[in-house]
Amino acid sequence: MSQIRIRSKIWLEVDGQPFLGDGRYRLLSAVQRNGSINAAAKDLGISYRKAWSRLQAMEESSPFPLLERRVGGKNGGASQLTPEILDLMERFKTLRIQVNDEADRCFTACFPEGANRC
């Protein structure tokens, strides 16, 4: 039997332009986890150019720096997230959880008989 479920998607905007959503959150997390944009792109299965372009778009509208970079050389380059973006990501994660919990609560209230019986 088919089941109806609720889904929601949220993102943050700066001056009406998308700033942080699920895709960019995953990219930033991959940069933090891997230590470089190149490694993050490989981890996510996207091109370096696409990853760099997304990060550049974010940096252009960001009210604070996103990345601390070390230019490549003998040991290669590295990137890490700034404390400001790490804090914003943590609060965004909490917001997503709260929004999804509230959406689930509203769905249950609107469909008390259960989503399987629509």
Secondary structure, 3 states (H helix, E strand, C coil): CCCCCCCCCCCEEECCEEEECHHHHHHHHHHHHHCCHHHHHHHHCCCHHHHHHHHHHHHHHCCCCCEEEECCCCCCCEEEECHHHHHHHHHHHHHHHHHHHHHHHHHHHHCCCCHHHC
